[in-house]
Amino acid sequence: MPSRSLHVAVIGAGAAGLVAARELRREGHWPVVFERAAGVGGTWLYDPAASADLLGAGAVHSSVYASLRTNLSRECFGFSDFPFIADEGGEGDGDRRRFPGHQEVLRYLQEFARRFDLYGMVRLRTEVVSVRREASASWRVTSHSTSELAGSGGPVEEVFDAVVVCNGHFVTPRLNLAILCAGIGSWPGKQMHSHSYRVPEAFHGQVVVVVGYATSGFDISRDIAGVASEVHVAAATCVEMQRTARPNLWLHPMIERAEADGSVVFQDGNRVKADAIIHCTGYKYSYPFLDEEVVGISVDDNRVGPLYEHVFPPHLAPQISFIGLPFRVYFFPLFELQSNWVAGILSGRIELPSQEKMTEDVAEFYSKMEARGCPKRLTHDFGALQFEYEDWVAEQCGKDMMEGWRKAMYLAARKNMVDRPENWRDEWEDTHLLSQAYQDLTKYL
């Protein structure tokens, strides 16, 4: 039986924060969730406004663009006991596609919060500005209201037994214009990061260069191609110019230089005179409320560390933890597993290795990455390795391993995106997996 019931601060009420709160309460803890926005949902809480600084985050949290759809089928996407299944007989404006838009994901998260009575634990319009460790090993959390109606009440300080960080990592743009290409500082066109992209109309009839061809670059280039005269994608994986299935969309290697007359020159020598550059170059992990010198947790070239299994800093475990750092994963089920692990460790149901053993494991992991020539910025990039990690966390929690159909659907979606980029969300070849998925999921309805 659990031996400890703790007062826990959860930072963020997106998918990770909501499921963390649920798992903590199920374990007998007393979570309080801090959310600076006016509603739950995190990055899925679409904001039509963009940052005034088109290359920065500004005060805008969400990076969702209007046309965004999930890149995993809804069967893979949902939490284990709260399936994300379309209500085929439902009414209203619900999105019943297997790869739904962001509005449907937000509705799912809002319903999850209602179903498990989480709203009472969430303090909306409340931003955490400082997390400090006390001499007693407790944590002093300072927050303030973001509501214009709050007046000048000042910051609020509270003491918690533990902190779970769930503030997401799709907010702060990751840019390095100094190494992107020569001449970018004097290039006269419009530049923006995908964080500030919402709709394509502003690029009507223009020549647009999209830098990066991961999920956002893939989607945004096609979104803009519907209105622009030309779209040119600069991607590290492209070795020569290729025309895609769309007649006005080309793939290039990365940019070599930008010129004062508006030209953009690619590494293969091809050039275009462009009106705009959109940087789809990803995001930085950011924890402005943590004092690095005091807490001892740093972000070095997008490596958050040192962290044991991407969750616990060995020297502070288990009193502070991080949920949801890995990318190229099926996010929500992973958040749930990590949250259950954290909740069980905090209660005493699950044991962590010693600090020394965790430190050794972290050092070994970093050493293996270095030996493979893998850069620090890919520390939390899981790809196909996620299955091994998720099964390991499930074993720690005493839970069943991830379903085989979920893994197969994930791999099928990744393959289809490459093989059939224009219709991969609407035409699929994994129908044989659906019967098993629905047999497993409908028992929770």
Secondary structure, DSSP 8 states (H G I E B T S, - for coil): ------EEEEE--SHHHHHHHHHHHHTT-EEEEE-SSSSS-GGGS--S---SSTTS-TT------TT-B-SS-HHHHSBTTB-----TT--SS---SSS-BHHHHHHHHHHHHHHTT-GGGEETTEEEEEEEE-TTS-EEEEEEE--GGG-S---EEEEESEEEE---SSSEE---HHHH-BTGGG--SEEEEGGG---SGGGTT-EEEEE--SHHHHHHHHHHHTTSSEEEEE-TT--S-EE-SSTTEEEE--EEEE-TTSEEEETTS-EEE-SEEEE---EE---TTB-HHHH--EEETTEEES-BTTTB-TTTTTTEEE----BSS-HHHHHHHHHHHHHHHHHTSS----HHHHHHHHHHHHHHHHHTT--GGGTTB-GGGHHHHHHHHHHHHT-----HHHHHHHHHHHHHHHH-TTTTTTS-S-HHHHHHHHHHHGGG-
